[in-house]
Amino acid sequence: GSMTEIYDYLRLLFARIGKTYSPVSGKEVKKDTVTDVVEFVQTLPPGAKVQFIVPLVVRNKRTLEEELNILMQKGFSRIYVPTLDEKPIRIEDVLEKKVNPGKAKVNLLIDRIVAKEQFDEDDLHRLADSIQTAFYESEGECLVEVDGKKIHTFNNRFEADGIIFDEPTPNLFSFNNPYGACPVCEGFGQVL
């Protein structure tokens, strides 16, 4: 295989068609895309109220108030705290101390829509833009809440069941590359 260079093509083939399965649940590990979320929203019954929310990520050792100020400058106006009335809260009310989320889990409300039987092109662009913003703001996660009850989780990271997996690449299938070697025996087949 090495002399005829067929091995290089086999590595490429396995990297492209290979599937990763979680050892915990046995489900296939895959990244969700913006298209996956848009197609999910299109399957919802007409009139369903949909909210795109993401877990609020406080970056660079900022306080919650600093992060909320930055989010307001970016154009966001509401957060969602599941334990407080189940309604979105204005960021200004939190900053003015009218509402205190306390230690509760805070989600950022990206967008709200009502599902239609047939979405037009502008609606689809708005959906895609909102979903892309959700993936960016949460560093890879988008929560779709339908009618205030069920939350569907989409993730564009290559992980499942709390485990982060390596994406299949040609180097992963190479015995001559440390990237593809067993992490325990380092490719030697035995441990001293």
C-alpha positions in Angstrom: 0.0 0.0 0.0 2.9 2.4 0.7 4.8 1.7 -2.5 1.7 2.1 -4.7 0.6 5.1 -2.7 -2.9 3.5 -2.4 -2.5 4.0 1.4 -2.7 7.8 1.0 -6.0 7.4 -0.8 -7.4 5.0 1.8 -6.5 7.5 4.6 -8.4 10.2 2.6 -11.3 7.9 2.0 -11.6 6.9 5.7 -11.3 10.5 6.8 -14.2 11.6 4.5 -16.7 8.8 4.8 -15.8 7.8 8.4 -18.4 8.2 11.1 -17.7 8.7 14.8 -20.0 7.1 17.4 -20.2 8.0 21.1 -19.2 5.2 23.3 -21.7 6.4 26.0 -24.9 6.5 24.0 -24.0 4.8 20.7 -25.3 7.8 18.7 -23.4 9.2 15.8 -21.4 12.3 16.6 -22.0 15.2 14.2 -21.9 19.0 14.0 -25.2 20.7 13.6 -25.2 23.4 10.9 -27.3 26.5 10.4 -29.2 24.6 7.7 -30.1 21.8 10.2 -31.7 24.3 12.5 -33.5 26.1 9.7 -34.9 22.8 8.5 -36.1 22.0 12.0 -37.9 25.3 12.3 -39.6 24.8 8.9 -41.0 21.5 10.2 -42.8 23.2 13.2 -46.6 23.6 13.0 -47.7 27.1 11.8 -48.3 29.5 14.7 -45.7 27.9 17.0 -43.8 30.6 18.9 -40.1 30.0 18.6 -37.3 31.7 20.6 -33.6 31.3 19.8 -31.7 31.5 23.1 -28.1 30.8 24.1 -26.4 30.4 27.4 -24.8 33.7 28.3 -21.0 33.4 28.2 -19.2 35.9 30.4 -15.8 36.4 28.8 -12.4 37.7 29.9 -13.2 37.7 33.6 -15.9 40.4 33.2 -18.8 40.8 35.6 -22.3 40.1 34.5 -23.1 43.8 34.3 -20.0 44.5 32.1 -21.0 41.6 29.8 -24.6 42.9 29.6 -23.4 46.4 28.7 -21.3 44.9 25.9 -24.3 42.9 24.6 -26.5 46.0 24.6 -23.8 47.8 22.5 -24.0 44.8 20.1 -27.7 45.4 19.7 -29.2 42.7 22.1 -32.0 43.9 24.3 -33.3 40.9 26.3 -32.1 38.0 28.4 -34.0 35.0 29.5 -33.9 33.6 33.0 -35.9 30.3 33.2 -36.6 30.7 36.9 -38.1 34.3 36.6 -41.7 34.4 35.2 -40.7 32.4 32.1 -40.6 35.8 30.2 -37.7 37.6 28.6 -36.2 40.4 30.8 -34.9 43.7 29.4 -31.2 44.0 29.8 -31.8 47.7 30.9 -33.9 46.5 33.8 -31.1 44.3 35.1 -28.5 47.0 34.7 -30.8 49.5 36.5 -31.3 46.9 39.3 -35.1 46.6 38.7 -34.7 42.9 38.2 -32.0 40.7 39.8 -31.3 37.3 38.1 -29.2 36.3 41.2 -27.2 33.2 40.6 -29.7 31.8 38.2 -28.6 30.5 34.8 -28.9 33.4 32.3 -29.7 32.9 28.7 -29.4 35.5 25.9 -32.4 36.0 23.7 -31.2 36.2 20.1 -34.5 36.3 18.2 -38.2 35.4 18.4 -40.4 34.3 15.5 -43.7 32.6 14.8 -43.5 29.5 12.6 -45.3 29.8 9.2 -46.5 27.2 6.8 -44.2 28.6 4.1 -41.3 30.9 4.9 -40.4 33.4 2.3 -36.8 34.3 1.3 -36.5 37.2 3.8 -37.7 35.0 6.6 -35.1 32.3 5.8 -32.3 34.9 5.7 -33.4 36.3 9.0 -33.5 32.7 10.5 -30.1 31.8 9.2 -28.6 35.1 10.5 -30.1 34.6 13.9 -28.9 31.0 14.1 -25.4 32.0 13.0 -25.4 34.7 15.7 -26.5 32.2 18.3 -23.7 29.8 17.4 -21.2 32.7 17.5 -22.3 34.3 20.8 -22.5 31.0 22.7 -19.3 29.5 21.2 -21.2 26.7 19.5 -24.6 26.2 20.9 -28.1 27.2 19.9 -31.2 26.5 21.9 -34.6 26.6 20.1 -37.5 26.9 22.5 -40.9 26.1 21.0 -44.1 27.5 22.6 -42.3 28.1 25.9 -42.1 24.4 26.7 -39.7 22.2 24.9 -36.1 23.3 24.3 -34.2 21.7 21.4 -30.4 21.9 21.6 -28.2 22.2 18.5 -24.4 22.2 18.7 -21.9 23.0 16.0 -19.0 21.5 18.0 -17.9 17.9 17.3 -19.1 16.5 20.7 -21.7 14.2 22.2 -22.6 13.1 25.7 -20.1 15.6 27.2 -17.1 14.2 25.3 -15.2 16.2 22.7 -14.1 14.0 19.8 -11.4 14.5 17.2 -12.8 15.0 13.8 -11.7 12.4 11.3 -8.7 13.7 9.2 -6.3 11.8 7.0 -3.5 12.1 9.7 -5.7 10.3 12.2 -5.4 7.1 10.0 -1.7 7.3 9.6 0.6 5.0 11.6 3.6 7.3 10.7 2.0 10.4 12.4 1.8 11.0 16.2 -1.7 12.4 15.7 -3.0 9.0 14.6 -1.0 7.0 17.2 -2.7 5.5 20.3 -2.4 8.0 23.2 -1.6 5.2 25.7 1.1 3.3 23.9 2.1 6.1 21.6 1.9 3.8 18.6 4.2 1.1 19.8 1.6 -1.5 20.8 2.8 -2.1 24.3 3.2 -0.1 27.5 6.3 -0.5 29.7 
